[in-house]
Amino acid sequence: MRSVSSVLKKVFNYTTQRYVFAKPLLFTLAISMLSGCGGKKHDPEYVIGFSQCVGSDLWRKTMMEEIKMELSLHPNATLVYADANGSSKTQIEQVKKMLNDGVDILIISPNEAMPLTPIVEQTYNKGIPVVVIDRKTSSNLYTAYVGADNYEIGKMAGEYAGNVLKGKGNIVEIMGLPGSSPAIERQRGFADGIKRFKDVKVTSQLYGNWLKGTAENQLLKSAASLNNVDMVFAHNDVMAAGARSVINRLRLNHSIKVVGIDALPGNGGGLQMVGSGVLNASMLYPTGGKEAIVTAFRILNKESFSKENNLQSLVIDSSNVQLMKLQWAKVSSQQKDIERQQALLTEQETLFKSQQTVLNITVITLVLAIIFGGLASYSLLENRKINKSLEAKNDEILSQRNKLIEMSAKAEMATEAKLNFFTNISHEFRTPLTLILSPLEDLLNNDKIRSVAGKNLNLIHKNAFRLLRLVNQLIEYRKIEYEKMQVNASPNNLVEFVKDIIDSFQHSAKKRNIDLRLIHTDAQNIDVWFDANMLDKVVFNLLANALKFTGPNGKIHVFIRQDDEYVYVDFQDNGIGMTDDEVLHVFEHFYQADTNSTKGSGLGLSLSKELMLLHHGDLKVSSKKWEGTTFTLTLKTGAEHFAEDEIKREPLNKAELYERSKVYTTDLDETTEIQNTDALRELKEQSVLIIEDNIDLLNYLSAKLSEQYEVYTASSGTAGLDSAYELVPDIIISDVVIPGIIGTELTRRLKSDIRTSHIPIILLTAKGSIEQQIHGIESMADAYIAKPFNYDYLLATAKNLLKNRALLKDHYSSDISTQGKVPMSNSLDKKFLNDFAGIVEQNLSNENFSVDDICKLIGISRVQLYRKVKALLNCSITDYILKRRLKKAKYLLINENYTIAEVTYMVGFATPNYFSTVFKAKYGITPTEFKRSQHI
């Protein structure tokens, strides 16, 4: 038994903690009254959800009194209370409703551990703090626990029972609800408490479900077992009272002691039952209501708190029960005084607020009167200033208008000068182009020169015509834009006109086996008024586009049809077609669809549309992606729609028509990709992947670079990305503006992928501004070269990048540890090497360690791993592992006192003989001789 001083000390500590708080409450309320005058501010507004499901009515009432007392210190907090009346299912639904309504923190006293665990975990995972009172759930996913240590209370009851029975006797234990954590812990604690009393036995265990009636029924069913009982221990005072009732009803020995748990104050509580002799003793079980609120506000206010808050307990029996009752009576009296003071403070606060409202209204009225008076005076002064300012602004506006008129006239003159310069310089381009094309055609007609440089001369010839076509389109576009182009219409046979143009494209069509033909009505002559010099450009553009976007073995059919008012020419192909969005924008200036074909200027169709409008006709398009496109050219019959100055009666010159067609047909001559037919040629040591959508440039670079490198090619970003992953070349040269994935995005993807991050990338682009070059370098490209570029400079750049890569290989494949801080061109490469070296180092002792194990751990295929290691370390994976094993063996032989056999297995060799053979082959000395030489 504890000493009287120890018991009184615990009583004082507990009552101070649980009940005595009158002074702090009054102080807080006083501060709250002065909060409007610079005093302490209230806590932020919080909504606290409290779900209660356990305990007797008195236990719940006591807990709620403690909670209300503590909440009186936090007037801004709102408590949402729900009582599940012992039903776990009801409690779960109540908690869900609280979560839907929105609470800042949940306080829960779970009925059962297992059923309530999921909803508590769900609340916690949503980020809502959860304070568990009295009973824990089956997991640790909660913010804080407040409650007595049920195990310690049970153990305290067991020790008390052993001492009271003087180490000998029989006990009936009435437990709580099966599966609840308090019942489990109290039973386990009680068993440990009586363990040291060998002659104290628990003869029977019953479940009373925390209820008096259930406990009585269970005891009556096993009444025979009560004859030799010295004590009944119940897990709460309610069941203990039921046990005493059964004992009295059965008229058993009144010396049977009854011990419970709770020791609640008030009428019918454990304190009263101990005082009246119904119970011999009760273990004090704090409800934890006050502590739960204190902990909740610590959590909400981001203050420090303890996750596990175990409350103190003590034994209440005849020796201290009166003292406890007196203490409780005193606390109850203090609480009533506090409530009366709170009511008085509330009245005073209401009065203060009403007086403050009147004062505020008076002050505001006076301030508004002063402000309005000041505003009236100020507005009079400002009106005078505004009038003067408006006069000055009017004068300034007039002056600016005159300046704008003058500047507009100058701008118009400057625009006209720019137009004249643009027209003149465009015309001037034609002279050097003519001087390029004429001698070039002479060179092409010379068999000797053509046999030596025919391929390069054809490339120059083709691109010179392409430049001439662009110059012509720009000049015509500017003429139309400034209404300088005049229609000179004459009557011509439209069928013969279109047929002649089609014939000039037949050569290009046959080379790709495209069925190009004219399909018209039986009438061989359809006379239409049009300007042949304009309309031929429209037909040229439409046929050139059809050939560009129609694949080999395709078809292009031209239909001519007419009615009373119009003649129609349909250009129908079965090429790649266009999307609805592309159709919508196809006639816009400088618009280019995202296709894999050779790019144009974006002016051809726009110019054709304008030329048809000058003819008072139209040009329309219908298309379906991957099925084909149809352009419909519309011309009016007769000549009434032309003005007098738009009519010309000169005949059509077919020779000029043929010469003009060369500008369009020359560009259609397909450049075949270079195919290396030498199957027995020697493969180059290094490889390069070229990604370029211009076939001429692609073939040029392929031919030049193939002299020193193994060359792979791709004509789109998507194909280039696939080739890079599959082939893992030594270097990549890519254009920036390419179909599919653009060059900068392609670079970012390759540099971010562990399989290709080590490959140097050179970007080629026509975008040569400083900002664009910076953007290219920021995409992790190793070099950024603007077009037109010098081939020798490109080659030198590629060689330099490969040389730097070789230096890194030498460093990481040397016998020196890879831990040296040598900078790498790519952090992903460094991470790969660190991971690779770490995996090998960790598995050196595993003789079954293989390349497949490394592939699984790093997450890439065997082929990619071999290529990556070869590219970075210039050695095979097997050689690297063997080198690391021998190096570690050498370290162990020098610095550790292991036998040769032990070292053999520590570095992953199957037998000492094999280890000795490999070691000697590497270092020229056996392991035994090496170890001996180190200790001489």
JOCOR-V768711 format. One record per residue. N is the residue number from 1. RES is the residue in one small letter. PSI is psi in radians with two decimals (NA if undefined). D_LAST is the distance of its C-alpha to the last C-alpha in whole Angstrom. Layout:
# JOCOR-V768711
N|RES|PSI|D_LAST, N|RES|PSI|D_LAST
This chain:
# JOCOR-V768711
1|m|2.49|75, 2|r|2.69|74, 3|s|2.80|76, 4|v|-0.68|79, 5|s|-0.68|77, 6|s|-0.75|74, 7|v|-0.81|77, 8|l|-0.64|79, 9|k|-0.75|76, 10|k|-0.68|75, 11|v|-0.78|78, 12|f|-0.79|78, 13|n|-0.80|75, 14|y|-0.79|76, 15|t|-0.61|80, 16|t|-0.71|78, 17|q|-0.64|76, 18|r|-0.63|79, 19|y|-0.63|82, 20|v|1.82|82, 21|f|0.47|82, 22|a|-0.78|86, 23|k|-0.83|85, 24|p|-0.65|82, 25|l|-0.83|84, 26|l|-0.71|87, 27|f|-0.76|85, 28|t|-0.71|84, 29|l|-0.65|87, 30|a|-0.74|88, 31|i|-0.70|86, 32|s|-0.64|87, 33|m|-0.59|90, 34|l|0.11|89, 35|s|-0.56|87, 36|g|-0.21|89, 37|c|0.50|89, 38|g|0.10|86, 39|g|-2.93|85, 40|k|2.35|82, 41|k|2.66|82, 42|h|2.77|82, 43|d|2.74|79, 44|p|2.78|79, 45|e|2.17|81, 46|y|2.60|79, 47|v|2.06|81, 48|i|2.11|79, 49|g|2.29|80, 50|f|2.02|80, 51|s|2.11|80, 52|q|2.41|81, 53|c|-0.01|81, 54|v|2.91|81, 55|g|2.86|82, 56|s|2.98|86, 57|d|-0.70|88, 58|l|-0.71|88, 59|w|-0.74|84, 60|r|-0.72|85, 61|k|-0.74|87, 62|t|-0.75|85, 63|m|-0.78|82, 64|m|-0.61|85, 65|e|-0.74|86, 66|e|-0.74|83, 67|i|-0.77|82, 68|k|-0.69|85, 69|m|-0.75|85, 70|e|-0.65|81, 71|l|-0.36|83, 72|s|-0.33|85, 73|l|-0.15|83, 74|h|1.36|82, 75|p|-0.37|86, 76|n|-0.12|84, 77|a|2.52|82, 78|t|2.23|84, 79|l|2.16|84, 80|v|1.93|84, 81|y|2.43|85, 82|a|2.33|85, 83|d|2.11|85, 84|a|-0.06|85, 85|n|0.74|86, 86|g|0.14|84, 87|s|2.05|83, 88|s|-0.70|80, 89|k|-0.79|81, 90|t|-0.71|84, 91|q|-0.69|81, 92|i|-0.78|79, 93|e|-0.67|82, 94|q|-0.71|83, 95|v|-0.73|79, 96|k|-0.72|79, 97|k|-0.70|83, 98|m|-0.72|81, 99|l|-0.69|78, 100|n|-0.66|81, 101|d|-0.43|83, 102|g|1.80|80, 103|v|2.66|78, 104|d|-0.46|76, 105|i|2.58|74, 106|l|2.21|75, 107|i|2.19|75, 108|i|2.39|75, 109|s|1.62|76, 110|p|2.46|75, 111|n|-0.83|77, 112|e|2.63|75, 113|a|-0.99|71, 114|m|-0.89|71, 115|p|-0.56|74, 116|l|-0.18|73, 117|t|-0.85|70, 118|p|-0.75|70, 119|i|-0.58|73, 120|v|-0.75|71, 121|e|-0.71|67, 122|q|-0.77|70, 123|t|-0.78|71, 124|y|-0.73|68, 125|n|-0.39|66, 126|k|-0.11|69, 127|g|0.12|68, 128|i|2.13|71, 129|p|2.55|69, 130|v|2.16|70, 131|v|2.06|71, 132|v|2.24|71, 133|i|2.40|73, 134|d|-0.92|73, 135|r|2.35|72, 136|k|2.83|69, 137|t|-3.04|68, 138|s|0.01|66, 139|s|3.02|63, 140|n|0.33|62, 141|l|1.27|63, 142|y|2.84|66, 143|t|-0.76|65, 144|a|2.66|66, 145|y|2.34|67, 146|v|2.17|70, 147|g|2.92|71, 148|a|2.74|71, 149|d|1.75|68, 150|n|-0.59|70, 151|y|-0.81|67, 152|e|-0.66|67, 153|i|-0.76|71, 154|g|-0.73|71, 155|k|-0.68|69, 156|m|-0.71|71, 157|a|-0.68|74, 158|g|-0.78|72, 159|e|-0.72|71, 160|y|-0.77|75, 161|a|-0.77|76, 162|g|-0.69|74, 163|n|-0.74|75, 164|v|-0.71|79, 165|l|0.00|79, 166|k|0.69|78, 167|g|0.18|75, 168|k|2.29|77, 169|g|2.95|79, 170|n|2.47|80, 171|i|2.42|79, 172|v|2.21|81, 173|e|2.14|79, 174|i|1.95|80, 175|m|2.93|78, 176|g|-2.49|78, 177|l|2.27|78, 178|p|2.32|76, 179|g|-0.25|73, 180|s|2.49|73, 181|s|-0.68|70, 182|p|-0.72|72, 183|a|-0.74|73, 184|i|-0.82|70, 185|e|-0.70|68, 186|r|-0.69|71, 187|q|-0.75|71, 188|r|-0.70|67, 189|g|-0.71|68, 190|f|-0.72|71, 191|a|-0.71|69, 192|d|-0.54|66, 193|g|-0.63|68, 194|i|0.05|70, 195|k|-0.66|67, 196|r|-0.15|67, 197|f|1.66|70, 198|k|-0.47|70, 199|d|0.09|74, 200|v|2.10|75, 201|k|2.50|75, 202|v|1.83|76, 203|t|-0.36|79, 204|s|2.52|79, 205|q|2.22|78, 206|l|2.69|81, 207|y|2.08|81, 208|g|-0.05|83, 209|n|0.50|82, 210|w|0.08|82, 211|l|2.51|86, 212|k|-0.82|89, 213|g|-0.75|91, 214|t|-0.73|88, 215|a|-0.73|87, 216|e|-0.78|90, 217|n|-0.75|91, 218|q|-0.67|87, 219|l|-0.68|88, 220|l|-0.60|91, 221|k|-0.55|90, 222|s|0.75|88, 223|a|-0.56|90, 224|a|-0.51|90, 225|s|-0.11|86, 226|l|-0.13|88, 227|n|-0.65|89, 228|n|0.43|86, 229|v|2.41|85, 230|d|-0.37|84, 231|m|2.53|83, 232|v|2.15|83, 233|f|2.07|80, 234|a|2.59|81, 235|h|-0.12|78, 236|n|2.92|81, 237|d|-0.50|84, 238|v|-0.84|86, 239|m|-0.56|85, 240|a|-0.69|85, 241|a|-0.67|89, 242|g|-0.68|90, 243|a|-0.74|88, 244|r|-0.63|90, 245|s|-0.73|93, 246|v|-0.73|93, 247|i|-0.80|92, 248|n|-0.67|96, 249|r|-0.68|97, 250|l|-0.04|96, 251|r|0.84|97, 252|l|3.13|94, 253|n|2.12|93, 254|h|-0.09|93, 255|s|-0.07|90, 256|i|2.20|88, 257|k|2.49|85, 258|v|2.18|85, 259|v|2.36|82, 260|g|-2.98|81, 261|i|2.34|79, 262|d|-1.00|80, 263|a|0.84|83, 264|l|2.55|84, 265|p|3.07|87, 266|g|3.08|91, 267|n|2.18|93, 268|g|0.04|92, 269|g|3.03|88, 270|g|-0.64|86, 271|l|-0.76|87, 272|q|-0.72|91, 273|m|-0.62|90, 274|v|-0.70|88, 275|g|-0.60|90, 276|s|-0.05|93, 277|g|0.01|91, 278|v|-0.73|91, 279|l|2.52|87, 280|n|-0.55|86, 281|a|2.83|83, 282|s|2.43|81, 283|m|2.16|78, 284|l|2.14|78, 285|y|1.73|77, 286|p|2.48|77, 287|t|-0.52|78, 288|g|0.19|76, 289|g|-0.85|78, 290|k|-0.81|78, 291|e|-0.60|74, 292|a|-0.74|74, 293|i|-0.72|76, 294|v|-0.81|74, 295|t|-0.70|71, 296|a|-0.76|73, 297|f|-0.49|73, 298|r|-0.72|70, 299|i|-0.82|69, 300|l|-0.59|71, 301|n|0.20|71, 302|k|0.59|67, 303|e|2.90|67, 304|s|2.51|64, 305|f|2.85|65, 306|s|2.41|63, 307|k|-0.71|63, 308|e|2.03|63, 309|n|1.62|66, 310|n|2.17|67, 311|l|2.65|70, 312|q|2.75|71, 313|s|2.94|73, 314|l|2.95|75, 315|v|2.27|77, 316|i|2.03|81, 317|d|-2.87|83, 318|s|-0.34|86, 319|s|-0.42|84, 320|n|0.10|84, 321|v|-0.66|86, 322|q|-0.68|89, 323|l|-0.72|86, 324|m|-0.70|85, 325|k|-0.72|89, 326|l|-0.74|90, 327|q|-0.79|87, 328|w|-0.73|87, 329|a|-0.69|91, 330|k|-0.73|90, 331|v|-0.72|88, 332|s|-0.71|90, 333|s|-0.73|93, 334|q|-0.65|90, 335|q|-0.70|90, 336|k|-0.68|94, 337|d|-0.72|94, 338|i|-0.76|91, 339|e|-0.69|93, 340|r|-0.72|96, 341|q|-0.64|94, 342|q|-0.75|93, 343|a|-0.74|96, 344|l|-0.76|98, 345|l|-0.64|95, 346|t|-0.74|95, 347|e|-0.77|99, 348|q|-0.66|98, 349|e|-0.68|96, 350|t|-0.78|98, 351|l|-0.76|101, 352|f|-0.74|98, 353|k|-0.71|98, 354|s|-0.72|101, 355|q|-0.67|102, 356|q|-0.64|99, 357|t|-0.78|100, 358|v|-0.75|104, 359|l|-0.75|102, 360|n|-0.74|100, 361|i|-0.73|103, 362|t|-0.80|105, 363|v|-0.74|102, 364|i|-0.72|101, 365|t|-0.79|105, 366|l|-0.75|105, 367|v|-0.75|102, 368|l|-0.67|103, 369|a|-0.74|107, 370|i|-0.74|105, 371|i|-0.82|103, 372|f|-0.67|106, 373|g|-0.77|108, 374|g|-0.70|105, 375|l|-0.65|105, 376|a|-0.79|108, 377|s|-0.73|108, 378|y|-0.67|105, 379|s|-0.60|106, 380|l|-0.77|109, 381|l|-0.72|107, 382|e|-0.61|105, 383|n|-0.70|108, 384|r|-0.74|109, 385|k|-0.69|106, 386|i|-0.73|105, 387|n|-0.74|108, 388|k|-0.70|108, 389|s|-0.68|104, 390|l|-0.69|106, 391|e|-0.77|108, 392|a|-0.69|105, 393|k|-0.65|103, 394|n|-0.76|106, 395|d|-0.69|106, 396|e|-0.68|103, 397|i|-0.75|103, 398|l|-0.72|106, 399|s|-0.72|104, 400|q|-0.64|101, 401|r|-0.74|103, 402|n|-0.71|104, 403|k|-0.68|101, 404|l|-0.71|100, 405|i|-0.75|103, 406|e|-0.76|102, 407|m|-0.63|98, 408|s|-0.71|99, 409|a|-0.73|101, 410|k|-0.70|99, 411|a|-0.67|96, 412|e|-0.70|99, 413|m|-0.72|99, 414|a|-0.68|95, 415|t|-0.74|95, 416|e|-0.68|97, 417|a|-0.71|96, 418|k|-0.72|92, 419|l|-0.75|94, 420|n|-0.74|96, 421|f|-0.77|92, 422|f|-0.77|91, 423|t|-0.76|93, 424|n|-0.77|93, 425|i|-0.60|90, 426|s|-0.70|90, 427|h|-0.66|92, 428|e|-0.52|91, 429|f|-0.58|88, 430|r|-0.59|90, 431|t|-0.94|90, 432|p|-0.56|87, 433|l|-0.69|86, 434|t|-0.70|89, 435|l|-0.34|88, 436|i|-0.81|85, 437|l|-0.72|86, 438|s|-0.93|89, 439|p|-0.56|86, 440|l|-0.72|84, 441|e|-0.59|86, 442|d|-0.74|87, 443|l|-0.67|84, 444|l|-0.50|83, 445|n|-0.21|87, 446|n|1.97|85, 447|d|-0.70|83, 448|k|-0.82|81, 449|i|-0.71|80, 450|r|-0.60|79, 451|s|-0.49|77, 452|v|-0.81|75, 453|a|0.48|75, 454|g|-0.68|77, 455|k|-0.80|75, 456|n|-0.63|74, 457|l|-0.70|78, 458|n|-0.68|79, 459|l|-0.74|76, 460|i|-0.76|78, 461|h|-0.79|81, 462|k|-0.79|81, 463|n|-0.43|79, 464|a|-0.75|82, 465|f|-0.65|85, 466|r|-0.74|83, 467|l|-0.68|83, 468|l|-0.72|87, 469|r|-0.72|87, 470|l|-0.72|86, 471|v|-0.77|88, 472|n|-0.76|91, 473|q|-0.71|90, 474|l|-0.75|89, 475|i|-0.79|93, 476|e|-0.64|95, 477|y|-0.74|93, 478|r|-0.62|94, 479|k|-0.80|97, 480|i|-0.71|98, 481|e|-0.63|97, 482|y|0.37|99, 483|e|0.67|102, 484|k|-0.12|102, 485|m|2.26|102, 486|q|2.29|106, 487|v|2.34|106, 488|n|1.45|109, 489|a|2.53|110, 490|s|2.73|112, 491|p|2.25|113, 492|n|2.73|110, 493|n|1.87|110, 494|l|-0.63|107, 495|v|-0.86|106, 496|e|-0.67|106, 497|f|-0.86|104, 498|v|-0.66|101, 499|k|-0.73|101, 500|d|-0.71|100, 501|i|-0.72|97, 502|i|-0.69|96, 503|d|-0.60|96, 504|s|-0.29|94, 505|f|-0.07|91, 506|q|-0.64|92, 507|h|-0.83|89, 508|s|-0.64|86, 509|a|-0.75|88, 510|k|-0.58|88, 511|k|-0.41|84, 512|r|0.21|83, 513|n|0.76|86, 514|i|2.28|87, 515|d|1.66|91, 516|l|2.06|93, 517|r|2.79|97, 518|l|2.24|100, 519|i|2.06|102, 520|h|3.14|105, 521|t|3.09|109, 522|d|-0.41|111, 523|a|2.16|113, 524|q|-0.32|111, 525|n|2.11|112, 526|i|1.76|112, 527|d|2.22|113, 528|v|2.51|111, 529|w|2.11|111, 530|f|2.85|108, 531|d|1.91|106, 532|a|-0.60|104, 533|n|-0.37|101, 534|m|-0.83|100, 535|l|-0.55|101, 536|d|-0.58|99, 537|k|-0.65|96, 538|v|-0.85|96, 539|v|-0.73|96, 540|f|-0.84|93, 541|n|-0.77|91, 542|l|-0.73|92, 543|l|-0.70|91, 544|a|-0.74|88, 545|n|-0.75|87, 546|a|-0.72|88, 547|l|-0.62|86, 548|k|-0.72|83, 549|f|0.18|83, 550|t|2.24|84, 551|g|3.00|81, 552|p|2.56|82, 553|n|0.32|84, 554|g|-2.90|86, 555|k|2.54|90, 556|i|1.99|92, 557|h|2.33|95, 558|v|2.17|98, 559|f|2.37|101, 560|i|2.21|104, 561|r|2.77|107, 562|q|2.80|110, 563|d|-2.83|113, 564|d|-0.59|116, 565|e|-0.45|114, 566|y|2.73|110, 567|v|2.35|108, 568|y|2.45|105, 569|v|2.02|102, 570|d|2.21|99, 571|f|1.79|95, 572|q|2.24|94, 573|d|2.89|90, 574|n|0.71|88, 575|g|-2.68|85, 576|i|-0.32|82, 577|g|-3.05|85, 578|m|2.69|84, 579|t|2.95|84, 580|d|-0.64|87, 581|d|-0.69|85, 582|e|-0.69|85, 583|v|-0.67|88, 584|l|-0.56|89, 585|h|0.06|87, 586|v|-0.48|88, 587|f|0.13|91, 588|e|2.63|89, 589|h|2.31|88, 590|f|0.23|84, 591|y|2.38|84, 592|q|2.21|81, 593|a|2.67|80, 594|d|1.54|77, 595|t|3.03|76, 596|n|0.10|74, 597|s|3.00|77, 598|t|2.36|77, 599|k|2.59|78, 600|g|-2.76|81, 601|s|-0.25|82, 602|g|0.18|84, 603|l|-0.40|87, 604|g|-0.96|89, 605|l|-0.63|90, 606|s|-0.77|91, 607|l|-0.71|93, 608|s|-0.73|95, 609|k|-0.77|96, 610|e|-0.70|98, 611|l|-0.66|99, 612|m|-0.60|101, 613|l|-0.61|102, 614|l|-0.50|104, 615|h|0.07|106, 616|h|0.45|107, 617|g|-2.64|105, 618|d|2.85|102, 619|l|2.10|98, 620|k|2.89|97, 621|v|2.52|94, 622|s|2.43|93, 623|s|2.72|90, 624|k|2.28|87, 625|k|2.29|84, 626|w|0.13|83, 627|e|-0.42|86, 628|g|3.04|88, 629|t|2.55|90, 630|t|2.08|93, 631|f|2.32|95, 632|t|2.05|98, 633|l|2.25|100, 634|t|2.23|104, 635|l|2.50|107, 636|k|2.56|110, 637|t|2.75|113, 638|g|-3.08|116, 639|a|0.11|115, 640|e|-0.45|117, 641|h|-0.17|114, 642|f|2.53|113, 643|a|2.92|115, 644|e|-0.67|117, 645|d|-0.06|114, 646|e|0.00|111, 647|i|2.29|114, 648|k|2.43|113, 649|r|0.65|115, 650|e|2.48|112, 651|p|2.83|111, 652|l|2.32|108, 653|n|1.85|106, 654|k|-0.52|103, 655|a|-0.75|102, 656|e|-0.63|100, 657|l|-0.73|99, 658|y|-0.75|97, 659|e|-0.69|95, 660|r|-0.52|95, 661|s|-0.46|93, 662|k|-0.52|90, 663|v|-0.55|89, 664|y|-0.68|88, 665|t|-0.54|88, 666|t|-0.68|85, 667|d|-0.32|83, 668|l|-0.20|83, 669|d|2.01|82, 670|e|2.43|79, 671|t|2.05|75, 672|t|2.47|74, 673|e|2.55|70, 674|i|2.21|68, 675|q|2.13|67, 676|n|1.92|64, 677|t|-0.01|65, 678|d|1.63|63, 679|a|-0.39|61, 680|l|0.14|58, 681|r|2.74|57, 682|e|2.28|54, 683|l|2.46|52, 684|k|2.69|51, 685|e|-0.62|48, 686|q|2.67|49, 687|s|2.68|52, 688|v|2.42|55, 689|l|2.12|57, 690|i|2.18|60, 691|i|1.88|63, 692|e|2.30|66, 693|d|-0.24|70, 694|n|1.93|71, 695|i|-0.66|71, 696|d|-0.85|72, 697|l|-0.67|69, 698|l|-0.80|67, 699|n|-0.64|68, 700|y|-0.87|67, 701|l|-0.67|64, 702|s|-0.79|63, 703|a|-0.71|64, 704|k|-0.77|62, 705|l|-0.38|59, 706|s|-0.26|59, 707|e|-0.46|58, 708|q|-0.31|54, 709|y|2.75|54, 710|e|2.10|55, 711|v|2.28|58, 712|y|2.58|59, 713|t|2.73|62, 714|a|2.52|64, 715|s|0.09|67, 716|s|2.80|67, 717|g|-0.66|65, 718|t|-0.81|65, 719|a|-0.65|64, 720|g|-0.69|61, 721|l|-0.77|59, 722|d|-0.72|60, 723|s|-0.67|58, 724|a|-0.72|55, 725|y|-0.64|54, 726|e|-0.75|55, 727|l|-0.46|53, 728|v|1.20|51, 729|p|2.98|51, 730|d|-0.47|49, 731|i|2.66|52, 732|i|2.31|55, 733|i|2.13|58, 734|s|2.51|61, 735|d|2.73|65, 736|v|-0.86|66, 737|v|1.68|69, 738|i|2.71|69, 739|p|2.74|71, 740|g|-2.11|69, 741|i|2.18|66, 742|i|2.86|66, 743|g|-0.74|63, 744|t|-0.72|62, 745|e|-0.68|62, 746|l|-0.77|60, 747|t|-0.79|58, 748|r|-0.73|57, 749|r|-0.79|57, 750|l|-0.69|54, 751|k|-0.31|52, 752|s|-0.05|52, 753|d|2.26|51, 754|i|-0.41|48, 755|r|-0.52|49, 756|t|0.12|50, 757|s|-0.38|49, 758|h|-0.16|46, 759|i|2.18|49, 760|p|2.48|50, 761|i|2.23|54, 762|i|2.22|57, 763|l|2.29|60, 764|l|2.37|63, 765|t|2.67|67, 766|a|-0.17|70, 767|k|1.69|70, 768|g|0.19|68, 769|s|2.79|69, 770|i|-0.74|66, 771|e|-0.73|67, 772|q|-0.62|67, 773|q|-0.69|63, 774|i|-0.74|62, 775|h|-0.68|63, 776|g|-0.74|61, 777|i|-0.64|58, 778|e|-0.37|58, 779|s|0.15|58, 780|m|0.30|55, 781|a|2.56|56, 782|d|-0.46|53, 783|a|2.66|56, 784|y|1.92|60, 785|i|2.21|62, 786|a|2.51|66, 787|k|2.59|68, 788|p|2.50|69, 789|f|2.79|66, 790|n|2.20|64, 791|y|-0.69|63, 792|d|-0.65|60, 793|y|-0.73|59, 794|l|-0.78|59, 795|l|-0.73|57, 796|a|-0.69|54, 797|t|-0.79|54, 798|a|-0.77|53, 799|k|-0.70|50, 800|n|-0.75|49, 801|l|-0.73|49, 802|l|-0.59|47, 803|k|-0.76|45, 804|n|-0.67|44, 805|r|-0.64|43, 806|a|-0.63|41, 807|l|-0.71|39, 808|l|-0.70|38, 809|k|-0.81|37, 810|d|-0.68|34, 811|h|-0.83|33, 812|y|-0.27|33, 813|s|-0.02|32, 814|s|3.04|29, 815|d|-0.05|25, 816|i|2.59|26, 817|s|2.51|27, 818|t|0.09|31, 819|q|-0.07|31, 820|g|2.52|31, 821|k|1.15|35, 822|v|2.21|36, 823|p|2.51|40, 824|m|2.75|42, 825|s|-0.29|45, 826|n|2.19|46, 827|s|-0.48|45, 828|l|-0.62|46, 829|d|-0.74|43, 830|k|-0.71|40, 831|k|-0.73|41, 832|f|-0.82|41, 833|l|-0.69|38, 834|n|-0.77|37, 835|d|-0.78|38, 836|f|-0.84|37, 837|a|-0.66|33, 838|g|-0.75|34, 839|i|-0.78|35, 840|v|-0.76|33, 841|e|-0.68|30, 842|q|-0.37|32, 843|n|0.31|32, 844|l|-0.56|29, 845|s|-0.13|28, 846|n|1.84|32, 847|e|-0.31|32, 848|n|0.09|36, 849|f|2.29|36, 850|s|3.03|38, 851|v|-0.62|40, 852|d|-0.63|43, 853|d|-0.73|41, 854|i|-0.73|40, 855|c|-0.75|44, 856|k|-0.71|45, 857|l|-0.65|43, 858|i|-0.57|44, 859|g|0.55|47, 860|i|2.90|48, 861|s|2.89|48, 862|r|-0.76|46, 863|v|-0.80|47, 864|q|-0.65|47, 865|l|-0.78|44, 866|y|-0.79|43, 867|r|-0.69|45, 868|k|-0.82|43, 869|v|-0.70|40, 870|k|-0.70|40, 871|a|-0.63|42, 872|l|-0.62|40, 873|l|-0.22|36, 874|n|0.62|37, 875|c|2.88|36, 876|s|2.87|37, 877|i|-0.71|36, 878|t|-0.75|34, 879|d|-0.70|32, 880|y|-0.79|31, 881|i|-0.75|30, 882|l|-0.72|28, 883|k|-0.73|26, 884|r|-0.66|26, 885|r|-0.77|25, 886|l|-0.65|22, 887|k|-0.70|21, 888|k|-0.65|21, 889|a|-0.72|19, 890|k|-0.71|16, 891|y|-0.77|17, 892|l|-0.67|17, 893|l|-0.55|13, 894|i|-0.76|12, 895|n|-0.28|14, 896|e|2.77|15, 897|n|1.02|15, 898|y|2.70|17, 899|t|2.91|17, 900|i|-0.70|17, 901|a|-0.74|21, 902|e|-0.76|21, 903|v|-0.65|20, 904|t|-0.88|22, 905|y|-0.46|25, 906|m|-0.46|24, 907|v|0.24|25, 908|g|0.39|28, 909|f|2.55|27, 910|a|-0.72|29, 911|t|2.68|27, 912|p|-0.59|23, 913|n|-0.77|24, 914|y|-0.70|26, 915|f|-0.79|23, 916|s|-0.71|20, 917|t|-0.82|23, 918|v|-0.73|24, 919|f|-0.76|20, 920|k|-0.65|20, 921|a|-0.54|23, 922|k|-0.82|22, 923|y|-0.06|18, 924|g|0.31|18, 925|i|2.54|16, 926|t|2.78|16, 927|p|-0.68|15, 928|t|-0.82|13, 929|e|-0.66|11, 930|f|-0.78|10, 931|k|-0.71|9, 932|r|-0.69|7, 933|s|-0.43|5, 934|q|-0.33|6, 935|h|0.12|4, 936|i|NA|0
